[in-house]
Amino acid sequence: MRCELDHLVVACKDLDQGAAWVAAQLGVEMQPGGKHPLMGTHNRLLRVGERIYLEVIAIDPEAPAPERPRWFDLDSPDMQARLEQSPALVTWAVRTDRIAEAVTRVTELGQVLAAQRGSLSWRIAIPEDGRLQFGGLLPMALQWGDVHPTDSMPPSGCDLIELSLAHPMSAGLVPMFRALRIAGPVDLKPGPKALIARLQTPKGMVEIS
């Protein structure tokens, strides 16, 4: 089993606000995304590498509340207070072709749920309470069907160079990363919690966090 860096997750209070924030940071406009009835959220997307993309996600005000906590910690008061200040890079995701094995190896990933939107179908592991694990540094894991979102995305002129992670309990994360066999431009080190994506963009090298 192997897991590859799949996408970055920027959460925001309002989707238009979040898309505008990313556009201002990177110098390119976000592409259309879609809705997630399972979680009551919606998103916009941007290709930032070979089978790597950036997702901006927010609670969909037109969708009914889901029966379970939303993913990415979006229901928690702490996250909502954080997003009142600014959109933020809150976590990342890896893809695998063996999601059941991934959650067996690292139970903190959560339970596997199935989702679908248009031609996209996927299975994703989500903690039952919707919380981000290790403050978002432990990635979410998913398994795509026959189609990947980047298959229909044009190049954006942006490329992810590195995802830099730091956590005071990084020693606890290292065995999980090894168990998942994570591949991609990911650097994990001890230190105060940090989640920083470095991208080459039309505006030069840019960091988002």
N, C-alpha and C positions, 0 to 999 in steps of 0.2 A: 504493500500500500504506500502511496505517496500523495502528498497534498501540495498544491501549487497556489501561490498568491493569485487571487481571482479579482477582488475589487476592494476599494476603499469606501468607507461609509461616512458621509458628512450629514449630520442631523441638523434640523433647523425648525424654528417655530412655524414658519410659513414657507411654502415651496417656492413661490416667486422670489421671496427675500433670499432664500438659500441659493437659488440659481444665480441671482444677481451678484451675490457675495463671491461665488466661485468664479463667475465671469470677470469680476473686478480683480481677483487674485491672479488668474491664469491668462487673461486676455483673450479668451474664447468663449463662445456661447454654449450653454448646455443643450443637449439634444432631448427630444421628447422621451418620456418613460411610460408609466402607466399606473394603474391602481392595484392594490393588494386587498381584496375583500376579506381574506383570512385575518388580516391584522388591522384593517381600517387605516391604511397609509397609502401614500402615492409618492412617485419619485420622478427624477430626471437623471439622465446618464451622460457620460462623456468617456470616450475611449482614450486611455492613457498608456497604451502599450499593446503588445501582442497578446490578445486574449486577457487583457487587464482593463478595467474601467473604473471610473469614479461615479459613485451614486450619491445624489442628494435626496434625502428622504424626510418626510414630515407627516404628521397626523393629517389625514384627509378630513376636512370639516364637513364634507358631504356624505361621508360614510358612517353607518351605524357603528357604535362601539363594539369591538369583538368580545367574545365570551371569555377570553383569557387575556392576560397582560400582553401588551404589544411588544414586539421585538425592539432591540436596541435601547431598552430602558426608557422608552419614550413616555411612559405613564408616570414615572417617578417624579415627585416634587423637585428633587435635586436636579434632575436632567432638565425639567421644564424651566427651572430658575436659571440654569446655565444657558439655555437656548434663548431666554429672554434677552440676554446680553449680546449674543452673537451666534451664528452658525458655528459648528465645530466638527472637526474630525474626531469621531467617537470610537470607531473600531474598524476592523477590516475582516475580510473573509477569504477562506481558502476553498478550493474545489478538489474533489477526489472522485474516483470512480467506485469507492467502497465506503459509503457513508456509514453503513451499519458497523463496519470494522472500526472506523474512526471513533464512534461514540462508545464502543466497547473498550478501546484503548484509553480514551480520555473521557470519563463519564461527565466531567464538568461541562462538556459541550451541550448537554441537554438531551431532549427527546427529539426524534425525527418526525417532521411533519411534511406533508406533500402540498405543493402549491402549483398553480398554473396561471398563465396570462397569455392569451393569443397562442402563438407558436411556441412559447417558452413553457417548459415544465421543469420542475426541480424538486428535490427533497432537501430539507434544511434542518439542522439541529439547533434547537432553541431551548434554553433553560425554562423550566415551567413558570418561573416568576418573571421572565423577560429581562432579567438583569444582565448587564455586561459582566463577564468574568475577568478578574484581575484588572478591573477598570477599563475594559475594552481591549486589553493587550492580548488576551487569549482570543484568537480569531473565531468567528463563526465558521462552521463547516457546511458545505452543501455539495450536492451532486446534481449536475445538469442532465437533462434529457438529450435529445439529438441536436438541439440548437443552443448555441451560446449567444448571449446578448451582443457581443462584439461582432458576430457574423454579419449584422446589418448596420453596423456603425461605421461612418466614414472616419478616416484619420483626422485627428483634431489638431495636430501640431504640438501636442503635449505628450511627454513620455515620463513615466515614473522611473526615477533613478534609484531611489532608496526609500524604504520605510524604516525609520529609526524608532526603536522601542526602548524604553528604560522603565524599570520598576524596582522598588526597594526589595521586593520578594522575587527577583528574577530567577533565583536559584530554584524556586518552585515551578517556574515556567519551563525551564530548560528541559526537564524530563518529558514534559508534555509535547514540546516542539519536536523532540527527538522521536517520540512515539508516533507523531503524525508525519514525520519525515517531510517537514515543510521545505519547499523549494521556492526560490525567488529572491529578489533583492531586499532581504529582511535582515536587520541587525538588532539583536537584543543584548542589552547590557544592564548592569545594576546601576541604581541611581534614583533620584526623585522621578515619580511617574511622568512619562512623556510619550507622546504618540505624534510623530512628525513625518510627513510625506514630503520628499524633495522631488520636484518635477522640473524637467527642462521644458520651457514654454516659449511662445512668441515674445514674452517679456523677459526672457532669460531664465536663470535658475530661481525657482520660487519654492518656499516652504509653506505648507499649510498644516495647521494643528487644531 
